Amino acid sequence: MPRDRRLSEFGHSIPIIMVSAYDDRVRTKALEQGALIVLGKPFSGETLLAAIRSALESSEPESGQEKGT
């Protein structure tokens, strides 16, 4: 898989949470390529749960819309 392609180009609609110990340059690249959230290590369990909740909320269809449309 080419490294510079966006995840959405491959048909992925699953929200991606990336965990990284790398610097901001790598985190920025992950966001540019389609990651919804990038957590920098170390992080707390509370932070991870908040990120998961946020990702799930953002992936829900807007009211009145069905999934997949």
Distance bins in CASP14 RR format, pairs under 12 A and 6 or more apart:
PFRMAT RR
TARGET T0000
AUTHOR 0000-0000-0000
RMODE 2
METHOD distances of the structure
MODEL  1
1 7 0 0 0 0 1 0 0 0 0 0 0
1 9 0 0 0 0 1 0 0 0 0 0 0
1 10 1 0 0 1 0 0 0 0 0 0 0
1 12 0 0 0 0 0 1 0 0 0 0 0
1 33 0 0 0 0 0 1 0 0 0 0 0
2 9 0 0 0 0 1 0 0 0 0 0 0
2 10 0 0 0 0 0 1 0 0 0 0 0
2 33 0 0 0 0 0 1 0 0 0 0 0
3 26 0 0 0 0 0 1 0 0 0 0 0
3 29 0 0 0 0 1 0 0 0 0 0 0
3 30 0 0 0 0 0 1 0 0 0 0 0
3 32 0 0 0 0 0 1 0 0 0 0 0
3 33 0 0 0 0 1 0 0 0 0 0 0
4 29 0 0 0 0 1 0 0 0 0 0 0
4 30 0 0 0 0 0 1 0 0 0 0 0
4 32 0 0 0 0 1 0 0 0 0 0 0
4 33 1 0 0 1 0 0 0 0 0 0 0
4 34 0 0 0 0 0 1 0 0 0 0 0
5 11 0 0 0 0 0 1 0 0 0 0 0
5 12 0 0 0 0 0 1 0 0 0 0 0
5 29 0 0 0 0 0 1 0 0 0 0 0
5 32 0 0 0 0 0 1 0 0 0 0 0
5 33 1 0 0 1 0 0 0 0 0 0 0
5 34 0 0 0 0 1 0 0 0 0 0 0
6 12 0 0 0 0 1 0 0 0 0 0 0
6 13 0 0 0 0 0 1 0 0 0 0 0
6 16 0 0 0 0 0 1 0 0 0 0 0
6 29 0 0 0 0 0 1 0 0 0 0 0
6 30 0 0 0 0 0 1 0 0 0 0 0
6 31 0 0 0 0 0 1 0 0 0 0 0
6 32 1 0 0 1 0 0 0 0 0 0 0
6 33 1 0 1 0 0 0 0 0 0 0 0
6 34 1 0 1 0 0 0 0 0 0 0 0
6 35 0 0 0 0 1 0 0 0 0 0 0
7 13 0 0 0 0 1 0 0 0 0 0 0
7 14 0 0 0 0 1 0 0 0 0 0 0
7 15 0 0 0 0 0 1 0 0 0 0 0
7 16 1 0 0 1 0 0 0 0 0 0 0
7 18 0 0 0 0 0 1 0 0 0 0 0
7 30 0 0 0 0 1 0 0 0 0 0 0
7 31 0 0 0 0 0 1 0 0 0 0 0
7 32 0 0 0 0 0 1 0 0 0 0 0
7 33 1 0 0 1 0 0 0 0 0 0 0
7 34 1 0 1 0 0 0 0 0 0 0 0
7 35 1 0 0 1 0 0 0 0 0 0 0
7 36 0 0 0 0 1 0 0 0 0 0 0
8 14 0 0 0 0 0 1 0 0 0 0 0
8 15 0 0 0 0 0 1 0 0 0 0 0
8 16 0 0 0 0 0 1 0 0 0 0 0
8 32 0 0 0 0 0 1 0 0 0 0 0
8 33 0 0 0 0 1 0 0 0 0 0 0
8 34 1 0 0 1 0 0 0 0 0 0 0
8 35 0 0 0 0 0 1 0 0 0 0 0
8 36 0 0 0 0 0 1 0 0 0 0 0
9 33 0 0 0 0 1 0 0 0 0 0 0
9 34 0 0 0 0 1 0 0 0 0 0 0
10 16 0 0 0 0 0 1 0 0 0 0 0
10 33 0 0 0 0 0 1 0 0 0 0 0
10 34 0 0 0 0 0 1 0 0 0 0 0
11 34 0 0 0 0 0 1 0 0 0 0 0
11 68 0 0 0 0 0 1 0 0 0 0 0
12 33 0 0 0 0 0 1 0 0 0 0 0
12 34 0 0 0 0 1 0 0 0 0 0 0
12 35 0 0 0 0 0 1 0 0 0 0 0
12 36 0 0 0 0 0 1 0 0 0 0 0
12 59 0 0 0 0 0 1 0 0 0 0 0
13 34 0 0 0 0 0 1 0 0 0 0 0
13 36 0 0 0 0 0 1 0 0 0 0 0
13 55 0 0 0 0 0 1 0 0 0 0 0
13 58 0 0 0 0 0 1 0 0 0 0 0
13 59 1 0 0 1 0 0 0 0 0 0 0
13 60 0 0 0 0 0 1 0 0 0 0 0
13 61 0 0 0 0 0 1 0 0 0 0 0
13 67 0 0 0 0 1 0 0 0 0 0 0
13 68 1 0 0 1 0 0 0 0 0 0 0
13 69 0 0 0 0 0 1 0 0 0 0 0
14 34 0 0 0 0 0 1 0 0 0 0 0
14 35 0 0 0 0 0 1 0 0 0 0 0
14 36 0 0 0 0 1 0 0 0 0 0 0
14 55 0 0 0 0 1 0 0 0 0 0 0
14 56 0 0 0 0 0 1 0 0 0 0 0
14 58 0 0 0 0 0 1 0 0 0 0 0
14 59 1 0 0 1 0 0 0 0 0 0 0
14 67 0 0 0 0 0 1 0 0 0 0 0
15 34 0 0 0 0 1 0 0 0 0 0 0
15 35 0 0 0 0 1 0 0 0 0 0 0
15 36 1 0 1 0 0 0 0 0 0 0 0
15 37 1 0 0 1 0 0 0 0 0 0 0
15 51 0 0 0 0 1 0 0 0 0 0 0
15 52 0 0 0 0 1 0 0 0 0 0 0
15 53 0 0 0 0 0 1 0 0 0 0 0
15 54 0 0 0 0 1 0 0 0 0 0 0
15 55 1 1 0 0 0 0 0 0 0 0 0
15 56 1 0 0 1 0 0 0 0 0 0 0
15 57 0 0 0 0 1 0 0 0 0 0 0
15 58 1 0 0 1 0 0 0 0 0 0 0
15 59 1 0 1 0 0 0 0 0 0 0 0
15 60 0 0 0 0 0 1 0 0 0 0 0
16 30 0 0 0 0 1 0 0 0 0 0 0
16 31 0 0 0 0 1 0 0 0 0 0 0
16 33 0 0 0 0 1 0 0 0 0 0 0
16 34 1 0 0 1 0 0 0 0 0 0 0
16 35 1 0 1 0 0 0 0 0 0 0 0
16 36 1 0 1 0 0 0 0 0 0 0 0
16 37 1 0 0 1 0 0 0 0 0 0 0
16 38 0 0 0 0 1 0 0 0 0 0 0
16 39 0 0 0 0 0 1 0 0 0 0 0
16 51 0 0 0 0 0 1 0 0 0 0 0
16 52 0 0 0 0 0 1 0 0 0 0 0
16 55 1 0 0 1 0 0 0 0 0 0 0
16 58 0 0 0 0 0 1 0 0 0 0 0
16 59 0 0 0 0 0 1 0 0 0 0 0
17 30 0 0 0 0 0 1 0 0 0 0 0
17 31 0 0 0 0 0 1 0 0 0 0 0
17 34 0 0 0 0 0 1 0 0 0 0 0
17 35 1 0 0 1 0 0 0 0 0 0 0
17 36 1 0 0 1 0 0 0 0 0 0 0
17 37 1 0 1 0 0 0 0 0 0 0 0
17 38 1 0 0 1 0 0 0 0 0 0 0
17 39 1 0 0 1 0 0 0 0 0 0 0
17 40 0 0 0 0 0 1 0 0 0 0 0
17 43 0 0 0 0 0 1 0 0 0 0 0
17 47 0 0 0 0 0 1 0 0 0 0 0
17 48 0 0 0 0 1 0 0 0 0 0 0
17 49 0 0 0 0 0 1 0 0 0 0 0
17 50 0 0 0 0 0 1 0 0 0 0 0
17 51 1 0 1 0 0 0 0 0 0 0 0
17 52 1 0 0 1 0 0 0 0 0 0 0
17 53 0 0 0 0 0 1 0 0 0 0 0
17 54 0 0 0 0 1 0 0 0 0 0 0
17 55 1 0 1 0 0 0 0 0 0 0 0
17 56 0 0 0 0 0 1 0 0 0 0 0
17 58 0 0 0 0 0 1 0 0 0 0 0
17 59 0 0 0 0 0 1 0 0 0 0 0
18 26 0 0 0 0 1 0 0 0 0 0 0
18 27 1 0 0 1 0 0 0 0 0 0 0
18 28 0 0 0 0 0 1 0 0 0 0 0
18 29 0 0 0 0 0 1 0 0 0 0 0
18 30 1 0 1 0 0 0 0 0 0 0 0
18 31 0 0 0 0 1 0 0 0 0 0 0
18 32 0 0 0 0 0 1 0 0 0 0 0
18 33 0 0 0 0 1 0 0 0 0 0 0
18 34 0 0 0 0 1 0 0 0 0 0 0
18 35 1 0 1 0 0 0 0 0 0 0 0
18 36 0 0 0 0 1 0 0 0 0 0 0
18 37 1 0 0 1 0 0 0 0 0 0 0
18 38 1 0 1 0 0 0 0 0 0 0 0
18 39 1 0 0 1 0 0 0 0 0 0 0
18 40 0 0 0 0 1 0 0 0 0 0 0
18 41 0 0 0 0 0 1 0 0 0 0 0
18 43 0 0 0 0 0 1 0 0 0 0 0
18 48 0 0 0 0 0 1 0 0 0 0 0
18 51 0 0 0 0 1 0 0 0 0 0 0
18 55 0 0 0 0 0 1 0 0 0 0 0
19 26 0 0 0 0 0 1 0 0 0 0 0
19 27 0 0 0 0 0 1 0 0 0 0 0
19 30 0 0 0 0 1 0 0 0 0 0 0
19 35 0 0 0 0 0 1 0 0 0 0 0
19 37 0 0 0 0 1 0 0 0 0 0 0
19 38 1 0 0 1 0 0 0 0 0 0 0
19 39 1 0 1 0 0 0 0 0 0 0 0
19 40 1 0 0 1 0 0 0 0 0 0 0
19 41 1 0 0 1 0 0 0 0 0 0 0
19 42 0 0 0 0 1 0 0 0 0 0 0
19 43 1 0 0 1 0 0 0 0 0 0 0
19 45 0 0 0 0 0 1 0 0 0 0 0
19 47 0 0 0 0 0 1 0 0 0 0 0
19 48 0 0 0 0 1 0 0 0 0 0 0
19 51 0 0 0 0 1 0 0 0 0 0 0
19 52 0 0 0 0 0 1 0 0 0 0 0
20 26 1 0 1 0 0 0 0 0 0 0 0
20 27 1 0 1 0 0 0 0 0 0 0 0
20 28 0 0 0 0 0 1 0 0 0 0 0
20 29 0 0 0 0 1 0 0 0 0 0 0
20 30 1 0 0 1 0 0 0 0 0 0 0
20 31 0 0 0 0 0 1 0 0 0 0 0
20 35 0 0 0 0 1 0 0 0 0 0 0
20 37 0 0 0 0 0 1 0 0 0 0 0
20 38 1 0 0 1 0 0 0 0 0 0 0
20 39 1 0 0 1 0 0 0 0 0 0 0
20 40 1 0 1 0 0 0 0 0 0 0 0
20 41 1 0 0 1 0 0 0 0 0 0 0
20 42 0 0 0 0 0 1 0 0 0 0 0
20 43 0 0 0 0 0 1 0 0 0 0 0
21 27 0 0 0 0 0 1 0 0 0 0 0
21 38 0 0 0 0 0 1 0 0 0 0 0
21 39 0 0 0 0 0 1 0 0 0 0 0
21 40 1 0 0 1 0 0 0 0 0 0 0
21 41 1 0 1 0 0 0 0 0 0 0 0
21 42 0 0 0 0 1 0 0 0 0 0 0
21 43 0 0 0 0 0 1 0 0 0 0 0
22 28 0 0 0 0 0 1 0 0 0 0 0
22 29 0 0 0 0 1 0 0 0 0 0 0
22 30 0 0 0 0 1 0 0 0 0 0 0
22 38 0 0 0 0 1 0 0 0 0 0 0
22 39 0 0 0 0 0 1 0 0 0 0 0
22 40 0 0 0 0 1 0 0 0 0 0 0
22 41 0 0 0 0 1 0 0 0 0 0 0
23 29 0 0 0 0 0 1 0 0 0 0 0
23 30 0 0 0 0 0 1 0 0 0 0 0
23 38 0 0 0 0 0 1 0 0 0 0 0
23 40 0 0 0 0 1 0 0 0 0 0 0
23 41 0 0 0 0 0 1 0 0 0 0 0
24 30 0 0 0 0 0 1 0 0 0 0 0
24 31 0 0 0 0 0 1 0 0 0 0 0
24 38 0 0 0 0 1 0 0 0 0 0 0
24 40 0 0 0 0 1 0 0 0 0 0 0
25 31 0 0 0 0 0 1 0 0 0 0 0
25 32 0 0 0 0 0 1 0 0 0 0 0
25 38 0 0 0 0 0 1 0 0 0 0 0
26 32 0 0 0 0 0 1 0 0 0 0 0
26 33 0 0 0 0 0 1 0 0 0 0 0
26 35 0 0 0 0 0 1 0 0 0 0 0
26 38 0 0 0 0 1 0 0 0 0 0 0
26 40 0 0 0 0 1 0 0 0 0 0 0
26 41 0 0 0 0 0 1 0 0 0 0 0
27 33 0 0 0 0 0 1 0 0 0 0 0
27 34 0 0 0 0 0 1 0 0 0 0 0
27 35 0 0 0 0 1 0 0 0 0 0 0
27 37 0 0 0 0 0 1 0 0 0 0 0
27 38 1 0 1 0 0 0 0 0 0 0 0
27 39 0 0 0 0 1 0 0 0 0 0 0
27 40 1 0 0 1 0 0 0 0 0 0 0
27 41 0 0 0 0 0 1 0 0 0 0 0
28 34 0 0 0 0 0 1 0 0 0 0 0
28 35 0 0 0 0 0 1 0 0 0 0 0
28 38 0 0 0 0 1 0 0 0 0 0 0
29 35 0 0 0 0 1 0 0 0 0 0 0
29 38 0 0 0 0 1 0 0 0 0 0 0
30 36 0 0 0 0 1 0 0 0 0 0 0
30 37 0 0 0 0 1 0 0 0 0 0 0
30 38 1 0 1 0 0 0 0 0 0 0 0
30 39 0 0 0 0 0 1 0 0 0 0 0
30 40 0 0 0 0 0 1 0 0 0 0 0
31 37 0 0 0 0 1 0 0 0 0 0 0
31 38 1 0 1 0 0 0 0 0 0 0 0
31 39 0 0 0 0 0 1 0 0 0 0 0
32 38 0 0 0 0 0 1 0 0 0 0 0
34 55 0 0 0 0 0 1 0 0 0 0 0
35 51 0 0 0 0 0 1 0 0 0 0 0
35 55 0 0 0 0 1 0 0 0 0 0 0
36 51 0 0 0 0 1 0 0 0 0 0 0
36 52 0 0 0 0 0 1 0 0 0 0 0
36 54 1 0 0 1 0 0 0 0 0 0 0
36 55 1 0 1 0 0 0 0 0 0 0 0
36 56 0 0 0 0 0 1 0 0 0 0 0
36 57 0 0 0 0 0 1 0 0 0 0 0
36 58 1 0 0 1 0 0 0 0 0 0 0
36 59 0 0 0 0 1 0 0 0 0 0 0
37 43 0 0 0 0 0 1 0 0 0 0 0
37 47 0 0 0 0 1 0 0 0 0 0 0
37 48 0 0 0 0 1 0 0 0 0 0 0
37 49 0 0 0 0 0 1 0 0 0 0 0
37 50 0 0 0 0 1 0 0 0 0 0 0
37 51 1 0 1 0 0 0 0 0 0 0 0
37 52 0 0 0 0 1 0 0 0 0 0 0
37 53 0 0 0 0 0 1 0 0 0 0 0
37 54 1 0 0 1 0 0 0 0 0 0 0
37 55 1 0 1 0 0 0 0 0 0 0 0
37 56 0 0 0 0 0 1 0 0 0 0 0
37 57 0 0 0 0 0 1 0 0 0 0 0
37 58 0 0 0 0 1 0 0 0 0 0 0
37 59 0 0 0 0 0 1 0 0 0 0 0
38 47 0 0 0 0 0 1 0 0 0 0 0
38 51 0 0 0 0 1 0 0 0 0 0 0
38 55 0 0 0 0 0 1 0 0 0 0 0
39 45 0 0 0 0 1 0 0 0 0 0 0
39 46 0 0 0 0 0 1 0 0 0 0 0
39 47 1 0 0 1 0 0 0 0 0 0 0
39 48 1 0 0 1 0 0 0 0 0 0 0
39 49 0 0 0 0 0 1 0 0 0 0 0
39 50 0 0 0 0 1 0 0 0 0 0 0
39 51 1 0 1 0 0 0 0 0 0 0 0
39 52 0 0 0 0 0 1 0 0 0 0 0
39 54 0 0 0 0 0 1 0 0 0 0 0
39 55 0 0 0 0 0 1 0 0 0 0 0
40 47 0 0 0 0 1 0 0 0 0 0 0
40 48 0 0 0 0 0 1 0 0 0 0 0
40 51 0 0 0 0 0 1 0 0 0 0 0
41 47 0 0 0 0 0 1 0 0 0 0 0
41 48 0 0 0 0 0 1 0 0 0 0 0
42 48 0 0 0 0 0 1 0 0 0 0 0
43 49 0 0 0 0 0 1 0 0 0 0 0
43 50 0 0 0 0 1 0 0 0 0 0 0
43 51 0 0 0 0 1 0 0 0 0 0 0
43 52 0 0 0 0 0 1 0 0 0 0 0
44 50 0 0 0 0 1 0 0 0 0 0 0
44 51 0 0 0 0 0 1 0 0 0 0 0
45 51 0 0 0 0 1 0 0 0 0 0 0
45 52 0 0 0 0 1 0 0 0 0 0 0
45 53 0 0 0 0 0 1 0 0 0 0 0
46 52 0 0 0 0 0 1 0 0 0 0 0
46 53 0 0 0 0 0 1 0 0 0 0 0
47 53 0 0 0 0 0 1 0 0 0 0 0
47 54 0 0 0 0 0 1 0 0 0 0 0
48 54 0 0 0 0 0 1 0 0 0 0 0
48 55 0 0 0 0 0 1 0 0 0 0 0
49 55 0 0 0 0 0 1 0 0 0 0 0
49 56 0 0 0 0 0 1 0 0 0 0 0
50 56 0 0 0 0 0 1 0 0 0 0 0
50 57 0 0 0 0 0 1 0 0 0 0 0
51 57 0 0 0 0 0 1 0 0 0 0 0
51 58 0 0 0 0 0 1 0 0 0 0 0
52 58 0 0 0 0 0 1 0 0 0 0 0
52 59 0 0 0 0 0 1 0 0 0 0 0
53 59 0 0 0 0 0 1 0 0 0 0 0
53 60 0 0 0 0 0 1 0 0 0 0 0
54 60 0 0 0 0 0 1 0 0 0 0 0
59 67 0 0 0 0 1 0 0 0 0 0 0
59 68 0 0 0 0 0 1 0 0 0 0 0
60 66 0 0 0 0 0 1 0 0 0 0 0
60 67 0 0 0 0 1 0 0 0 0 0 0
60 68 0 0 0 0 0 1 0 0 0 0 0
61 67 1 0 1 0 0 0 0 0 0 0 0
61 68 1 0 0 1 0 0 0 0 0 0 0
61 69 1 0 0 1 0 0 0 0 0 0 0
62 68 0 0 0 0 0 1 0 0 0 0 0
62 69 0 0 0 0 0 1 0 0 0 0 0
END
